[in-house]
């Protein structure tokens, strides 16, 4: 299957979208990672203090990450 080469306009648009979108997506990824790490650290002490079972904490963390 021979596809025609992309036009200069298509290449320019792809580069521009990539330059603007990828840094924002990377920032969102880092923030999401930090959120998950913080929840994991909170699980260590919070489950014991509030008498949560692993199942209850897992459900709460799952609901938190849906949003």
Helices and strands as residue ranges (DSSP letters): H 8-49, H 54-66
